[in-house]
Amino acid sequence: MIKINEVNKIYIQDCMEFMSTLPNECIDLIIADPPSGNGIVDEEWDKQWENEDEYVDWLVGNVAEFERILKPNGTLYLYQWIGEKNPLTMAKVQLKIAEKTGLHFKNLITWRKDRGFGVQNNYMYVREEILFYTKDKKNYTFNVQYGNIKRNYIRKCGKSYYKRAGNVWVEIENDEFPIQNIFDDINEKTYEDIYNQRQEEYTLDTKSLSLHSTQKPVQLGERMIKASSNENDLIYIPFAGSGSEIVGCIINKRNWIATDIKKIYVENIIKPRINSINV
Ligand SMILES: C[S@@+](CC[C@H](N)C(=O)[O-])C[C@H]1O[C@@H](n2cnc3c(N)ncnc32)[C@H](O)[C@@H]1O
């Protein structure tokens, strides 16, 4: 087992190296937001591999270790990204995960972002993918999440909402519905996150609002944390970045351990961010 004084800590270390110190089956949930491997992010950590196959081997090597350290009822979320520069990377990753591990594919989640980027001669990119795997096909934690999601099968009539049950319309008490596999209700970065993190005023001309180039909104990690773990469970964040998923763990009373190879992120972003949380 992992000792109490080793959890709720961030380690400045390569995640593979760190995982080799962990026993089998000690983690309830892993949220992995790895480098894209294609240099899509203009950071040296996104350009560590000679080619796509080398990257896929590296990533799936990590996934095999994730499988080893996950409890039998554990869950893995793995971020991916598809575009013209890497049309097949995610497919190769999925194929190799199926070949090299016994993880069960549960769903493909698309996070629909607010901020588009790209292109004059193609449809704008506004999505990231999240592969959702469990270690056991049937026995895993899943707490259905609800949100304010309006869809055609819901009708509003007067002030009330109705859903179809068999061939009748049934009034529903509120307008919260089970979250679907397209997350289109989470802003890329909420102003609240940014205000909390930056101790300075910013204007419309401020170049980058966040301190880390690929900072995810806390709410995105929180959704996976609440759905796939319970209070006091232990969550591993292998690629901590700016620490958004760690913040999600802390405010939802989960235990966590995390790694990132960049000391500057850990010291200048993650630790101050964690220290400023009031729970
Ligand atoms: C896409 S970012 C994660 C962003 C994070 N989800 C957030 O919201 O801030 C990937 C992170 O992985 C780190 N990284 C790259 N290679 C690593 C490795 N081998 N072990 C641990 N961390 C690594 C990078 O320094 C970078 O901060």
The ligand as an ORCA input file, in Angstrom:
! r2SCAN-3c Opt
* xyz 0 1
  C      -1.005     18.550    -21.859
  S      -0.096     19.027    -20.458
  C      -1.184     18.691    -19.103
  C      -2.111     19.849    -18.815
  C      -2.995     19.665    -17.599
  N      -4.112     18.792    -17.874
  C      -3.546     21.003    -17.127
  O      -4.782     21.189    -17.059
  O      -2.764     21.889    -16.844
  C       1.110     17.779    -20.387
  C       2.131     17.913    -19.257
  O       2.900     16.686    -19.235
  C       4.208     16.990    -18.775
  N       5.050     15.844    -19.188
  C       5.566     15.573    -20.413
  N       6.222     14.412    -20.413
  C       6.123     13.890    -19.154
  C       6.579     12.715    -18.517
  N       7.320     11.819    -19.182
  N       6.264     12.496    -17.210
  C       5.533     13.430    -16.512
  N       5.080     14.582    -17.062
  C       5.357     14.813    -18.365
  C       4.529     18.329    -19.425
  O       5.527     19.021    -18.693
  C       3.148     19.033    -19.418
  O       3.046     19.918    -18.309
*
